[in-house]
Each structure stands twice: as C-alpha cells, then as structure tokens.
Amino acid sequence: MRRCIDQQRVQLWFQWIHQLSNGATYYALEKQLIGDGFGRNVEGVLSHRHRMARYAQGKHVPRSDLVERAELKFPKSKALLEHVYWEIVDPEQDLTLHRSRWLAGLGAEVQRVLYRSRPMASEIMVRREKTSRRLLRRLESLGSFEALAATALLLREAQAEGNQALAYSCAQSFWAVLLLIGSTLPFINLLSSMAALAGDALLDHVHHQGERVAIKSAPIYLYEHILRSQCLVWEDMGRLAPDWKSWVRERLKLMRGNYGFDLLFALRMRRPPAFSSGRV
C-alpha cells in the first residue's frame, strides 16, 4: 500500500510542476531542476539520466533537495507531495497517534468547518464540531483537496467508532469531493488511480445495511464527463457563472439528484451473496 501511495503522490507532484512549467519536456525540466543529472560520457556525448520521466511515472520519491528546488520554481508543489492526505489514506498509519497532527495540517477553510470557537470568560474555547451530514455538506461545498483529506479522516474516525452509517455518509462526501476536484489540474490525469487507491485503502471497506461502497470499480471518468459537460452547457446558456464556486454548487446539485439523476448511486452496490459470483 505504501508503494502505491508514494507512486501517486509523486505523480501528483510532477503533474503540478508540469502544469506550471507550461508543459515543458522532461528534458527541459530535468535540465532546470537537476543540474547534476547532466554530463558527458567517455565519448564526450552529452547525456542525462531521465529522472523526470521516472518521477512522472511515480517510480522514485524525489530527494528533499530536489523538492526544495522545485518549490522555489513551482510553488505549492511541496505541499501536494507532503500533504497529510497521503498519511490519512494509509491504513497502516495509526489514527489515534497521528490524528492531532493530521487535523493541524488541514487548511484554514477546513479548520473553520471542523472547529467551533466560543468565548469563555477570559479565553476562547475551541472545540471540534460533531461530525454530521450538515458538516459533511459544508466540506463538500469547499470542493478542495483539503476537504478530500478531511472527509477521509472523518471516515476513519467513524470506522474506529464502529459507526458504519456515519462512515457511509463520509464515503459519499469523499466521492462527491473527488468528483469536484477531478476536473481540475493536477488531479484530472490521476482521477481513476486516486479513486482506486482510496477504494483499496479505505472506502471499499465500508458496509452499511447490506450495501458496500464500490468506488474502485466505479466509472469515475464517465461521471466526471457528465458533470463537466452539463456545467459547460449551462455556462454557455448563461445559467452558470464561470467561477469555481458556481461550478461546485451546480455539480453538487447534479450529484445529489436535484436535476433528476443521482451520481451517488455508485456507492450503493450490494455485496453479492457468498454463493454467487455475480453482483446484484
């Protein structure tokens, strides 16, 4: 599992760098970021080690010095590579041991959803909000990678408490947020593999009332295409403003069935009976 997580986070890191470089070639990026990757062989021919191609495939985790150099030229690349999300989705990482650090590593917008402050005499008391459908919807409306990490963390908490109904709701929110960010760079090129990883690690282990989450096998690019195409039509018709908040709001309405079809049904696939090889 750790190898898959490392592969995906390195690929996301590279996708972000590639995007900010305006699609520079591997050769150009390597020359820009890895000076010692170039040299001349014994015959005097200029050669390089094709490191960026390996990073693009997630085959190697970059060293810290390369990560820092890349961060100077391509801001926010380091945050994607080292985001707490990659620890949260790792089932081998202990929830109780790391929960406080994971919560602290989430962005300010998410913190405002997860915590509530109250004036208490001479000080301010900050408390966690209880996880509820209302809180999950507030996270969905953010439509961000931070919100995706938060829903994964809340899912792990619900599973640890044995609350399968809440875990199922968290899985639905995770699916919704993944579909939201899946239309944006650098996530769109990794959408299917992100769904598969999350399914293997967390979501496809959720069972509730005879049903199970099945995000790994869901045709997520089909759903993303439906959402994107419909929003583009509405934008052309003048019904939708060309900004991210408007897109998030309308996509959530589509997913929740407000317009006649429900894209959350991918999470409602029954476990087949033990004697059957089919899926009901």
N, C-alpha and C positions, 0 to 999 in steps of 0.2 A: 504493500500500500504506500509506504513512504517513497518508493521509487516513482510511482505514478504521480504522487503529489509534487515531488521535485520536478518531474518532467513537465507537468502542467504549469507550474509557477514560473519556470524558466522560459517556457514558450510564451507565456503572457508578458513577461518582462521583455522578451525580444520583440514581440508584436508591437508593444508600446514604443520601443526605440525605433523600430522600422517605420512606424507611422509618423513619429516626429521628425524623422530624417527625410520625409517626403519620398519614401520608397527607395532609399539608397540600396545599392547592391551589397551583397555580403562582402565583396572585396573592398568596397569603399568604406563600409562600417568597420571592418577589421583594421584597415589602414588608419582610420581615425581613432579607434579606441584601443587597439593592441599594437603598439609600436614594435614590441619585441617579437611579434608574430611574423615579421618580415625579415628576410635576409637573403644572402646569395649562397647557393650550393657550391660544391667544389668546382663546378664547371663555370661559375660566375653568373649563373642564371638566377634572376630574382624569383623567390618562391615564398609562399605563405602557407599557414597550417590549416586553413579552412575552419577556424574556430567558430566564426559566426554562423556558419551552416550547421554546426553541431548544436549551438545554442538555439537556433531556430527550431530544431527538432527536439530540444529539451534533453539532449544526451548527456550534457555536463552542466553542473551548477557553477556559475561564474565565481571566481575568487573575489574577496572583498575589495581589493584594489581596483579591479575592473568595474565592480558595482559602483564604487565611488566615482570613478572617471565618467562612467555612463550617466550618473546622476547629475554631474556638473553640466553635461551637454544636453541631456534629455531628462529634465526634472520630472519627478514623481515615478520614475522607473523603479527606484529602490523600494518605494512604498508598496508597489504591486508585488515585487519579488518577496518581500519580507512581511507581508500583511498577516495579521493574526488569523485570517480566514484559513490559511493553509494548515495551521495547527488545530483549529476548531474542527475541521473535517477529518482530521486524523484520529481514528478511533483508539489508537494506541496512546494518545495524549490524555492524561488524567484530568477530568473535568474539575474535580474538587481542588486539585493542586494549582491549576492554571486559570481558573475562572476569573479571579480578580484582575489578573494581568490582561486577559483577553478583553474584558469589559473596558478596561482603561485604554486599550488600544483601538477602540472603535471611535469613529469620528464624532465631532461635536453635534451634528444633526441627530445622529442615532442616540447620543447621550441624552439629548433633550427629550427623546421619546421614552427611553428606558428609566430615567430618573425623575423624581419629583422633589423639589425643594420647598421647605416650609420654614417660616421664621419661628424660632423657638427662643423666647426671652432675648438673650444677648447673642445668640448664634443662629446659624442657618442649618437646619437638619435636612440632609439629602438621603432619600430613600429610593429603593428600586420600586418601580411600578409593578403591580401584579400582571403577569402575562395573561392576556385575554385576547379575544377576537378583535376588540377595538384597538388594542395596542399593536397587534399584528397588521391591521389595516393601515395604521399610521406609518409603520415601517414600509409597507408595500408602496405607499404614496411617495416615498423618497426615491424609489427606483434607482438605487445605487449599490455599488459593490459593498459598501459599509453595511447597508441594510441586509444584503445577502448573508454576510458574515453573522449579523445579529440574529437572523432567523435560524441559521444553523446552530448557533449557541443556544437559543431558546428551545430548539428541538431536542438537543442533547440534555438540557435540564429537565424537560418534560419526560423523556425516556428514563432518566435516572430516578425520577419520582414515581415512575410506573403509571403516569397519566397518558395513556395511549390516545385518548380523544384530543387532548391538547397537542400531543406530538403530531397527530394527523393534521390539525389546523396549521401548525408550524410548517409542516411539509407542503401544504397548499400555498402558504405565503412564500416559501422558498422558491417553489415552482413559478409563482407569479413574478417575483423579483428577477429570477433568472431570465425569464422571457422578456422582461423590460430591458435589462442591460444587454441582452443578447443581440440587440440590433445596433449596438454601438461598438466602436473600436476601443480597445483591442479585443473585446470579448467575442465578437461575432464569428471570428475564424476558429474559435475554440469552444463554441457553444455546445456542440454534441459531446465532446470529450469532458467538458465540465459537468454536464448532466450525468454522464456515465460514472464519473468519479464520485459525485455526490450520491448517486444511487448505490454504488458499491459500499461506500463508507458509512452512510447514514440513512438516507431516505427510504431505500427499498427494504429496510428492516422494520419499518413502521407498519403495524397491523392494528386495525380497529373495526369492530363489528363485522368480522368476516371478510374485510377488504384489506388490501395492502397497497402501498404506494408502488408505482412501477415507472419511475422517472427514467431509469436507464434505457428501457425499451421504447419509450415514447418518441414519436417522430417530431422532435423538437424544432427542426428547421421548417417543417410544414406549418407548425403553429406560429412560428416567428414570421413566416412569409404571409400568412393570413392577417396577422396583426399589422405588419408594416404596410401591406398593400391597401388594407382598408383605411388606415390613417392617411396614407398618401392621397387616396381618393377624396377623403373629407377635406384634406388641406387644399387640394385643387378646387374643390367646390366652395371654399371659403368658410367651411363649418369648423375648421380646426386651425388654431394659431400655430405658426411654425416655430414653436419653442418646446423644450423638453417637458416642462410641467404639463402642458396641454396634451402632449403625446402620452405621458404616463397616465393621466386621468382617463383618457379615452380608451387606452389599452386595457386598463383595469376594468372598465365597464364591459368591454368585449369579453374579457376572460371570465367575468362573473355572471355572464348570461343576460346582461341588460338589453342586448340587441337581438336576442332570440337563439343564441347558441353559446355553449359553455365550454371554454377551453381548459377548465379544471378537471374535466372528465378523465383525463389521462391518469389522474391519481386514484381513480375509482375502479380498479381492476381486481376482480375477486381471485383469491387463491384457489387454484383448481383442486378438486378432491384428490386424496392420496392415490386412489386407484386409476385416476385419469391422466392422460398425457396432454389433454387439451386445455384450453383456457376458456373459462366461462365468461 
